[in-house]
Amino acid sequence: MNHWLKSALDLVFPRNCVHCGDAVEQSPCEFVCAPCAKAILPCLPPACKTCGYPFFGAVIGPKVCPHCIDLDPVFDHGKTLFIAKTAGRSLLHHLKYQRGFYVLKDLSRLVTTSRHYLDYIQNAILVPVPLHPTKLRERGFNQSEKIAQMLTEATAGSSQIEHLLIRRVYTQTQTRLNHAERHRNVKNAFALAPDTVLIPDKQYILVDDVFTTGSTLNACARVLRDAGATHLNVVTIGHG
């Protein structure tokens, strides 16, 4: 869209911040106002090697955060873009629960301006965490696939998407479950997609919207490991 036309439309129909509802003016984002954009908490190094949660201050001892102590990850490393609070949480909620695909523009901007995150996803095969067919019909889309598509565009095509997994068990929502319950809920829920062959020297990165306990990502990673993936990481947008 022409820059001047876009500016004129913003004057007549100002966009509202997805978090606070105020008009979006002089903000680096299109759907988050300037004050809320500043409040987004990026997950910068030094960070937990398993999930990407940042260490605030000096790092002493193991480079694993309290969220991941009991995880025993099957994958190698994890990276997260921001902490899923304030406007970051609102961006993800608009995408996942309100079909707000427009927020992918702001998520893409956050990715491309985060050098360590962008470098991490370059030249990889991105594997979206799948939804069960019933859940996919209910929601109408897979938010992890939408995020993976945005990430491939952010890498200018150096990475690509492959749908290597299926979800064969319809599980209850993980939202109100504790760590042990989440682990049991997704155990054996995933399987390799038909006719899938993994290439050992390829870099595979599992993609999901939020890292909470890591149970879902770990269950997916176990399937890919058993199928021959030797270089296996995970990436999420938010950390819950």
C-alpha positions as CSV (number, residue, x, y, z in Angstrom):
1,M,0.0,0.0,0.0
2,N,1.2,3.5,-0.9
3,H,2.8,5.1,2.2
4,W,0.8,8.3,1.9
5,L,-2.5,6.5,1.4
6,K,-1.7,4.3,4.5
7,S,-0.9,7.4,6.5
8,A,-4.2,9.1,5.4
9,L,-6.2,6.0,6.4
10,D,-4.5,5.9,9.8
11,L,-5.7,9.5,10.3
12,V,-9.3,8.7,9.4
13,F,-9.4,5.1,10.8
14,P,-6.7,5.0,13.5
15,R,-5.6,1.5,14.6
16,N,-6.1,0.6,18.2
17,C,-3.5,-1.2,20.3
18,V,-4.3,-4.9,20.8
19,H,-3.2,-4.6,24.4
20,C,-4.5,-1.3,25.9
21,G,-6.9,-0.1,23.2
22,D,-5.2,3.3,22.7
23,A,-4.6,4.7,19.2
24,V,-1.4,3.4,17.6
25,E,0.7,6.5,16.9
26,Q,4.4,6.9,16.3
27,S,5.0,3.3,17.2
28,P,7.5,0.8,15.7
29,C,4.6,-1.6,15.5
30,E,1.4,-1.5,13.5
31,F,-1.0,-3.0,16.2
32,V,0.8,-2.1,19.4
33,C,1.1,1.5,20.7
34,A,4.5,2.9,21.5
35,P,4.3,2.6,25.3
36,C,3.0,-1.0,25.1
37,A,5.7,-1.9,22.5
38,K,8.4,-0.7,24.9
39,A,6.9,-2.9,27.6
40,I,7.4,-6.1,25.6
41,L,10.1,-8.1,27.4
42,P,12.5,-9.7,24.9
43,C,14.3,-12.9,25.7
44,L,17.9,-11.9,25.2
45,P,21.1,-13.8,25.9
46,P,22.3,-14.9,28.3
47,A,19.3,-17.3,28.5
48,C,18.3,-20.8,29.3
49,K,19.7,-23.2,26.7
50,T,16.6,-25.3,26.9
51,C,13.8,-22.7,26.5
52,G,15.4,-19.4,25.9
53,Y,14.1,-17.7,29.1
54,P,16.5,-14.9,29.9
55,F,18.8,-14.8,32.9
56,F,18.4,-11.4,34.5
57,G,21.8,-10.5,36.0
58,A,25.0,-12.7,36.3
59,V,24.8,-16.3,35.3
60,I,26.1,-18.6,38.0
61,G,25.8,-22.4,37.9
62,P,23.8,-24.4,35.4
63,K,22.6,-22.6,32.3
64,V,19.1,-24.0,32.8
65,C,16.2,-21.9,34.2
66,P,13.8,-23.1,37.0
67,H,11.1,-23.8,34.3
68,C,13.3,-26.5,32.7
69,I,14.9,-28.3,35.7
70,D,12.6,-31.2,35.6
71,L,12.1,-31.3,31.8
72,D,15.0,-33.6,30.6
73,P,14.8,-32.3,27.1
74,V,15.0,-34.6,24.1
75,F,16.0,-31.6,21.8
76,D,19.3,-29.7,21.9
77,H,18.4,-26.1,22.4
78,G,15.5,-23.7,22.6
79,K,14.9,-20.1,21.7
80,T,12.0,-17.7,22.7
81,L,11.3,-14.3,21.3
82,F,9.7,-12.6,24.3
83,I,8.1,-13.3,27.6
84,A,4.3,-13.8,27.1
85,K,3.1,-11.0,29.3
86,T,1.8,-7.4,28.6
87,A,1.5,-6.7,24.9
88,G,3.4,-9.8,23.9
89,R,0.7,-11.9,25.4
90,S,-2.0,-9.9,23.7
91,L,-0.4,-10.3,20.3
92,L,-0.4,-14.1,20.8
93,H,-4.0,-14.2,22.0
94,H,-5.2,-12.1,19.1
95,L,-3.5,-14.6,16.7
96,K,-4.6,-17.8,18.5
97,Y,-8.1,-17.0,19.7
98,Q,-9.4,-14.1,17.5
99,R,-7.9,-15.2,14.1
100,G,-5.9,-11.9,14.3
101,F,-3.5,-12.9,11.5
102,Y,-2.7,-9.2,11.0
103,V,-0.5,-9.3,14.2
104,L,1.9,-11.5,12.3
105,K,3.3,-8.3,10.8
106,D,4.3,-7.1,14.2
107,L,5.7,-10.5,15.2
108,S,7.7,-10.5,12.0
109,R,9.2,-7.1,12.8
110,L,10.1,-8.3,16.3
111,V,11.8,-11.4,14.8
112,T,13.8,-9.5,12.1
113,T,15.0,-6.9,14.6
114,S,16.2,-9.7,17.0
115,R,19.5,-10.7,15.5
116,H,20.3,-13.7,17.7
117,Y,16.8,-15.1,17.1
118,L,16.9,-14.6,13.4
119,D,20.3,-16.2,13.1
120,Y,19.0,-19.2,15.1
121,I,16.2,-20.0,12.6
122,Q,18.3,-19.5,9.4
123,N,18.9,-22.5,7.0
124,A,16.6,-24.9,9.0
125,I,13.7,-27.1,8.4
126,L,10.8,-25.7,10.5
127,V,8.4,-28.3,11.8
128,P,5.1,-26.8,13.2
129,V,3.6,-28.6,16.2
130,P,0.5,-30.2,14.7
131,L,-3.1,-29.9,15.8
132,H,-5.4,-32.9,16.0
133,P,-7.8,-32.9,13.0
134,T,-10.8,-32.3,15.3
135,K,-9.1,-29.3,16.9
136,L,-8.0,-28.0,13.4
137,R,-11.6,-28.1,12.2
138,E,-12.8,-26.3,15.4
139,R,-10.2,-23.5,15.2
140,G,-9.9,-23.4,11.4
141,F,-6.1,-23.0,11.4
142,N,-2.9,-24.1,13.2
143,Q,-1.3,-21.1,14.9
144,S,2.1,-22.9,14.9
145,E,1.9,-23.2,11.1
146,K,1.1,-19.5,10.8
147,I,4.1,-18.7,12.9
148,A,6.3,-21.0,10.9
149,Q,5.2,-19.4,7.7
150,M,6.0,-16.0,9.1
151,L,9.5,-17.2,10.2
152,T,10.3,-18.6,6.8
153,E,9.5,-15.2,5.3
154,A,11.6,-13.5,7.9
155,T,14.6,-15.7,6.8
156,A,14.0,-14.6,3.2
157,G,13.4,-18.3,2.3
158,S,16.6,-19.7,3.7
159,S,14.4,-21.9,6.0
160,Q,11.5,-24.1,4.8
161,I,8.5,-25.7,6.4
162,E,7.9,-29.5,6.5
163,H,4.9,-31.1,8.1
164,L,6.7,-34.1,9.6
165,L,4.3,-34.8,12.5
166,I,0.7,-35.7,13.0
167,R,-1.3,-35.5,16.2
168,R,-3.1,-38.8,16.6
169,V,-4.6,-38.3,20.1
170,Y,-7.1,-35.6,20.9
171,T,-5.9,-34.2,24.2
172,Q,-7.5,-31.8,26.6
173,T,-6.2,-28.3,26.8
174,Q,-2.9,-27.9,28.7
175,T,-3.9,-24.5,30.1
176,R,-4.9,-25.6,33.6
177,L,-2.6,-28.6,34.0
178,N,0.5,-28.8,36.1
179,H,3.9,-30.1,34.8
180,A,3.2,-33.8,35.5
181,E,-0.3,-33.6,34.1
182,R,0.9,-31.9,30.9
183,H,3.5,-34.7,30.4
184,R,0.9,-37.4,30.8
185,N,-1.5,-35.5,28.6
186,V,0.7,-35.5,25.5
187,K,2.5,-38.8,26.0
188,N,2.2,-40.8,22.8
189,A,0.0,-38.0,21.3
190,F,2.2,-37.5,18.3
191,A,3.5,-39.6,15.4
192,L,5.6,-39.3,12.3
193,A,3.6,-38.3,9.2
194,P,3.2,-41.0,6.6
195,D,6.1,-41.5,4.2
196,T,8.3,-39.1,6.2
197,V,12.1,-39.6,5.9
198,L,14.4,-37.5,8.0
199,I,17.9,-36.5,6.8
200,P,20.4,-36.9,9.7
201,D,22.6,-33.9,8.8
202,K,19.7,-31.4,8.4
203,Q,18.8,-28.9,11.1
204,Y,15.3,-29.4,12.3
205,I,13.5,-26.8,14.5
206,L,10.1,-27.5,16.1
207,V,7.9,-24.4,16.1
208,D,5.2,-23.6,18.6
209,D,3.5,-20.4,19.9
210,V,4.4,-20.6,23.6
211,F,6.9,-22.5,25.7
212,T,5.3,-23.2,29.1
213,T,6.6,-26.5,30.5
214,G,8.0,-27.9,27.3
215,S,6.0,-31.1,27.5
216,T,4.4,-30.7,24.1
217,L,7.6,-29.8,22.3
218,N,9.5,-32.6,24.1
219,A,6.8,-35.2,23.0
220,C,7.2,-34.0,19.4
221,A,11.0,-34.0,19.7
222,R,11.0,-37.6,20.9
223,V,9.2,-38.8,17.7
224,L,11.7,-36.9,15.5
225,R,14.7,-38.2,17.4
226,D,13.4,-41.8,17.1
227,A,13.0,-41.2,13.4
228,G,16.7,-40.2,13.0
229,A,16.9,-36.4,13.6
230,T,20.4,-35.7,15.0
231,H,20.2,-31.9,15.0
232,L,17.0,-30.9,16.7
233,N,16.1,-27.6,18.3
234,V,12.8,-25.8,19.3
235,V,11.7,-22.2,18.8
236,T,8.6,-20.3,20.2
237,I,7.3,-16.8,20.1
238,G,6.4,-16.4,23.8
239,H,7.4,-17.9,27.1
240,G,4.5,-18.5,29.4
